[in-house]
Amino acid sequence: MTASDLKIKIFRQIDSLERNRLEELYGVVLNFLNEKKDVSDWEKLTEEQKQGIFDAIEEIESGKGIPNEKVMTKFRKKYSHA
């Protein structure tokens, strides 16, 4: 497969994604393109903080998370003075 063939295949797969999956992929691609090897912030965390992050990721991956849009809508309604 040539580079052009691969680009077309990737484009077609991306083009068929629903918006939420497309936004997720965009974040992944940005992270990949802007890859940083600096892990100093991670190393500053306590083991308890790291475990909390791992637990949160596991909850999100198992479908227990609340979408950001839903949370933002709730708090805009609650704190909006309009």
Contact map, one row per residue, 1 for C-alpha under 8 A:
1110110000000000000000000000000000000000000000000000000000000000000000000000000000
1111110000000000000000000000000000000000000000000000000000000000000000000000000000
1111111000000000000000000000000000000000000000000000000000000000000000000000000000
0111111100000000000000000000000000000000000000000000000000000000000000000000000000
1111111110000000000000000000000000000000000000000000000000000000000000000000000000
1111111111000000000000000000000000000000000000000000000000000000000000000000000000
0011111111100000000000000000000000000000000000000000000000000000000000000000000000
0001111111110000000000000000000000000000000000000000000000000000000000000000000000
0000111111111000000000000000000000000000000000000000000000000000000000000000000000
0000011111111100000000000000000000000000000000000000000000000000000000000000000000
0000001111111110000000000000000000000000000000000000000000000000000000000000000000
0000000111111111000000000000000000000000000000000000000000000000000000000000000000
0000000011111111100000000000000000000000000000000000000000000000000000000000000000
0000000001111111100001000000000000000000000000000000000000000000000000000000000000
0000000000111111100000000000000000000000000000000000000000000000000000000000000000
0000000000011111110000000000000000000000000000000000000000000000000000000000000000
0000000000001111111011000000000000000000000000000000000000000000000000000000000000
0000000000000001111111000000000000000000000000000000000000000000000000000000000000
0000000000000000111111100000000000000000000000000000000000000000000000000000000000
0000000000000000011111110000000000000000000000000000000000000000000000000000000000
0000000000000000111111111000000000000000000000000000000000000000000000000000000000
0000000000000100111111111100000000000000000000000000000000000000000000000000000000
0000000000000000001111111110000000000000000000000000000000000000000000000000000000
0000000000000000000111111111000000000000000000000000000000000000000000000000000000
0000000000000000000011111111100000000000000000000000000000000000000000000000000000
0000000000000000000001111111110000000000000000000000000000000000000000000000000000
0000000000000000000000111111111000000000000000000000000000000000000000000000000000
0000000000000000000000011111111100000000000000000000000000000000000000000000000000
0000000000000000000000001111111110000000000000000000000000000000000000000000000000
0000000000000000000000000111111111000000000000000000000000000000000000000000000000
0000000000000000000000000011111111100000000000000000000000000000000000000000000000
0000000000000000000000000001111111100000000000000000000000000000000000000000000000
0000000000000000000000000000111111100000000000000000000000000000000000000000000000
0000000000000000000000000000011111110000000000000000000000000000000000000000000000
0000000000000000000000000000001111111000000000000000000000000000000000000000000000
0000000000000000000000000000000001111100000000000000000000000000000000000000000000
0000000000000000000000000000000000111110000000000000000000000000000000000000000000
0000000000000000000000000000000000011111100000000000000000000000000000000000000000
0000000000000000000000000000000000001111111000000000000000000000000000000000000000
0000000000000000000000000000000000000111111100000000000000000000000000000000000000
0000000000000000000000000000000000000111111110000000000000000000000000000000000000
0000000000000000000000000000000000000011111110000100000000000000000000000000000000
0000000000000000000000000000000000000011111111000000000000000000000000000000000000
0000000000000000000000000000000000000001111111000000000000000000000000000000000000
0000000000000000000000000000000000000000111111111100000000000000000000000000000000
0000000000000000000000000000000000000000001111111100000000000000000000000000000000
0000000000000000000000000000000000000000000011111110000000000000000000000000000000
0000000000000000000000000000000000000000000011111111000000000000000000000000000000
0000000000000000000000000000000000000000000011111111100000000000000000000000000000
0000000000000000000000000000000000000000010011111111110000000000000000000000000000
0000000000000000000000000000000000000000000000111111111000000000000000000000000000
0000000000000000000000000000000000000000000000011111111100000000000000000000000000
0000000000000000000000000000000000000000000000001111111110000000000000000000000000
0000000000000000000000000000000000000000000000000111111111000000000000000000000000
0000000000000000000000000000000000000000000000000011111111100000000000000000000000
0000000000000000000000000000000000000000000000000001111111110000000000000000000000
0000000000000000000000000000000000000000000000000000111111111000000000000000000000
0000000000000000000000000000000000000000000000000000011111111100000000000000000000
0000000000000000000000000000000000000000000000000000001111111111100000000000000000
0000000000000000000000000000000000000000000000000000000111111111100000000000000000
0000000000000000000000000000000000000000000000000000000011111111100000000000000000
0000000000000000000000000000000000000000000000000000000001111111100000000000000000
0000000000000000000000000000000000000000000000000000000000111111100000000000000000
0000000000000000000000000000000000000000000000000000000000111111110000000000000000
0000000000000000000000000000000000000000000000000000000000111111111000000000000000
0000000000000000000000000000000000000000000000000000000000000001111101100000000000
0000000000000000000000000000000000000000000000000000000000000000111111100000000000
0000000000000000000000000000000000000000000000000000000000000000011111110000000000
0000000000000000000000000000000000000000000000000000000000000000001111111000000000
0000000000000000000000000000000000000000000000000000000000000000011111111100000000
0000000000000000000000000000000000000000000000000000000000000000011111111110000000
0000000000000000000000000000000000000000000000000000000000000000000111111111000000
0000000000000000000000000000000000000000000000000000000000000000000011111111100000
0000000000000000000000000000000000000000000000000000000000000000000001111111110000
0000000000000000000000000000000000000000000000000000000000000000000000111111111100
0000000000000000000000000000000000000000000000000000000000000000000000011111111100
0000000000000000000000000000000000000000000000000000000000000000000000001111111100
0000000000000000000000000000000000000000000000000000000000000000000000000111111100
0000000000000000000000000000000000000000000000000000000000000000000000000011111110
0000000000000000000000000000000000000000000000000000000000000000000000000011111111
0000000000000000000000000000000000000000000000000000000000000000000000000000001111
0000000000000000000000000000000000000000000000000000000000000000000000000000000111
